[in-house]
Amino acid sequence: MTVSGFIVGLTGGIGSGKSAAATFFSELGAAVVDADAIAHELTAPDGAAMPDIRRTFGDSVIGEDGALDREAMRRLAFTDAGAKSRLEAILHPMIGAATQLRCQAGFASGTPYVVLVVPLLVESGTYRKRVARILVVDCVEQTQVERVMARNGITSEEVRRIMATQARRQERLAAADDIIDNDGDIAGLRAQVEVLHRKYLALAAKKPLAG
């Protein structure tokens, strides 16, 4: 399925501020489709991915509430090199289909453009082909570590292990069409989003692209 419209792919490393930026775009009138939020829906109790996850991994990665136990899944991935790819084989097609449908729904509702939030956009050739521009929310690595430690209550070593599974900062910046510097405060972040919003409105009006 091809989605007709101007789609901005928003990405950044863990703790960079992707969610805050996406919230500001939404407040300004853009439709936001969040791949990570969809993944959480799919792995919630009674989520569409849970039967396949249970068949593939058994009950050891299922929480008492019936949702995916993410910590148990992380532990398994550290000891079983193939676990991550098996989980991705279940989730990625479902996430891809859902993001397509939600982007289409966004344009059907009259949004001028869609912001598609994909944490691993740079690592994924599939999503890169679906967006007109790549927007990277960037900050120095120490800022990422401090934010995630404060938010999730985990150690710096654990944060850096997660960061090691993502594209390097320079790889993201090299792929970017637009960059938000989020080493400052929330007001600075919003100001940058407002500038980009005006830019995307103009680009969407001038030349809508297929996603």
N, C-alpha and C positions, 0 to 999 in steps of 0.2 A: 504494500500500500504506500503510495506517495502522498505526502501532505504538501499542499500548495500554500505557501506563505513564508514570511520572513522569520527565521528561527535563529536565535542567538544561543550558542552553547556556552553555558557558564560553568567554570570549573576552578579548581584550586586545591591545594593540599589540605589535609586535616587541620582544623583550627585557623584556617586562613580568613574565614568570615563569609563563606559562600551563602549560608542561610540568611545572614543579615542583609547582604546585598540583594538576594532574591526577594526578601520581604519588601525592601524599598522599591524594587521594580514593580512588584504587585500593587503596592500602594499608589504608584504612578499610572497604573492602568494596563500594564502588560499582563498577559496570562503566564503563570509560572507552572511548569511541569517538572517535578522533582523525582529523578530516578531512584534516589535513596529512599524517599518516602514510599514510593511504590514497592520497593524491596521489603520494607517493614510491613506493609499491608499484606504482601504475599506470604510472609513468614509469621504473621500474627496467629492467634488461635483461630482455627477454621480458615486460615489463609489458603489460597489456591495452590500454593507450592508445598504445603505441609504433607499431603499424602505421599508425594514423590520423595520428599526429604526423609520421611519415616521409612519408606521402603529402601532407600539407598543407605541410610546411616543407622537405622534402628532408633530405639528410644533413648539412647544415651545423649543425644543432642536435642531432645525435646523437654521443655520445661514442664513444671507441674500444671501450668495453665494451658498447655497444648501448643504454645508458641515455640519457635526456634530458640534454644538456649545459646545465645551468641558467644558467651564465654566458653561453654563446652565445645562449640564449633571451632573457636580459635585455638583451644588446647589441642583438639584433634588435628587441626591443620599443621600445627608445629611438629606433630609426631608422624603424621601420614602425609607424605608429599603430594599424593593425588587427591586429597580430600577437597582442597580448594577448587580444583578444576571440576570435580564432580558436582560440587554445589553450584558453581557457575553454569554448568551445562543445564542444570534445572532452572535456575533463576533468570539467566540472561535472555533467553527467548521470550519468557513471560514479561520481563521488564521492557524489552524492546517493543513488543506488541502493545503493551499498555501505554507507553510513552507516545507511540504513533497515534493511538486513539485519542489521547488527551490533548495532543497538539492539534489534531483535527477538530476536536470539540472547542478548543480555544478560538480557533479561527472562525468556526461556525457561530460563536457567540459575538463576534465582531471585534475581537482584540486586534490592535494594529500589528503586534508582533508577539511571538512566544519566546520566553526565556526557558530553555531546557537545561536543568541543573544536573550535571553528570560528574560525580567526583573523579571517575577514571576516564574522562573524555579523551584526554591526550593519548592514553594507552589503548584506546579502542578505535580501530579504523572504522567500525560501523557507525558510530555516532558522529565522527568527524565528517563523514559524507552527508550527514543529514542536516548540518547547520550551515548558515550563511556566513557567520562569523564566530570566532572563538574568543570569549572574554575570560581572562584569568584574574582571579582575586589573589593578590600576592602579598606576602609579608616575609620577613626574615625568619629563618628556621627556629631561632630561639623564641620568637614571639609565638609561633605555632606550638612549641612544646609547653610554654607557660600557660597558654590558653586552654589546651587540652588537659593538662594536669589539674587546673582549677575547675574545669567543667566536669571532668569524668572521675576525678579523684584517683588517677593512676600515676605511676612513677614516670620519670623522664625516660628511663630505659624502655618502658612499655610504649610510650609515645613514639620514640625513635624507631622501634621495631615496626610499628604501623607505617610510619613515614617511609621506611625502607621498602615497603611493598608498593609504594606509589611512584609515579614519575618524579625524577629529580626536578628541583625548582627551575633550573636552567632549561630543562626540556619543555616544561610548561610555558615558560616565557618565550622560548623560540617558536612555539606553535601559536602564540597569541596574536590575534588581530588587534585586540584592545586589552589594556591592563588597568586594574584598580590597585593602587597602593594602599593597603590596609594596615600599615604600621601605626597609623594615627588614631584619632578618636572616632566615635560613631558619627559625629557631625561631618567630619571630613569624608567618611565613607558615603554618607548620603549625598553630599555635594557632588562627588564623582559620579554617582549613579544618576543624578539629575542631568548632568552633562551628557552622559551616554544615552539616556532616555531620549533626549532631543535628537541626538545623532541617529538613533535607531528609528525613530519616527520618520525622519527624513529619508533614510535609506529604504525603509519599508514602503513608503509612498512612491519612491522613485522606481524601485525595481524589486518587487516581491520575488522571492526565490523559492524553489521547491526544496522541501526538507526530507 
